[in-house]
Amino acid sequence: SPQKSNVTSYGATIVAITTLEAFAGMWINAFIACVLCIGWIKKKTLNSNEKIVLLLGCTRFCSLCCSWAYSFFSIIYPNYFYVRPVLQLAVFFQAFFNHCNLWVSACLCVFYCIKIANFRNSFFIYLKVRIDRMVLWLFFGSGILALGIGIIAYDVADRPHCNNRNNTREGNFGRANIKMDKHFFPSFFLTGFGYAASFMAVIFAAVFLLFSLWRHKCKMQKNSMKDLSMEAHIRAMKSIFSFLVMYSINFVCLVLKMVYVTKKGSYMTFLIIVFEYTFPGLHSLILIFSNPKLEKTLLKILP
């Protein structure tokens, strides 16, 4: 017989807010993907920056879909998540798309740095020349890393199910849920490593680009000149630093999420969930307004 939902006011509030944030974020990222795909069809080609932004929009759309579905059903119909392999597949797809989003975001920041910054180092010049050809390999590497983490997350989710099958009978879900939380700690630490690695890539990209901007600004001030390179540096810095600030908060949220994983119903858990759903849509909105083509299209369709 179908299980009845038993939703608290706290759970209903989380579902309402995450639904609003998730669907807003999905709309924003679907807009990015649609505009770039239409341009791709018309021009028959995409530059490297557009390819990264397109993939980022697609992964964020899928990530928000999976995260919202997981959150919705775990709150409204939690019992169904203890039917194998529903929970395992939900955890796999959520981990896969979350880490795709993570690494593609880092790739975008690194791409901005290599493409815009000016250094005379031979290795940096080599990267600047080859970066357009390396984009597809970066996508492939990001996908492989995300797939590996997704498989590990599936295995982590599968172990407590096998070991505690007797606890998932009606009336024992609270006890099973506590055991599930304990088993998810390795998965959280693995996710933390992925966040830390991509976060370091973003920090290095921002620092190198800032140094390049400062050096270029000094050179232009000596010559009393302004050029397009200076404007490109400033636009890229705004995009990267906006992402860096949000990424920093997101990293803090992940650490707090590991601390509060067993404390269901706390205000801190509520704030963490709210920001987790805000990040993909808000940063994509910043990307839209930093891209003249996307901004112009958005302003056309808005009333």
Secondary structure, DSSP 4 states (H G I P E B T S, - for coil): -PPPP---HHHHHHHHHHHHHHHHHHHHHHHHHHHHHHHHHHHS---HHHHHHHHHHHHHHHHHHHHHHHHHHHHHSGGGGGSTTHHHHHHHHHHHHHHHHHHHHHHHHHHHHHHH-----HHHHHHHHHHHHHHHHHHHHHHHHHHHHHHHHHHHHHHHHHHTGGGGSTT-HHHHHHHHHHHTHHHHHHHHHHHHHHHHHHHHHHHHHHHHHHHHHHHHHHHT---HHHHHHHHHHHHHHHHHHHHHHHHHHHHHHHHSTT-TT-HHHHHHHHHHHHHHHHHHHHHHHTSHHHHHHHHHH--
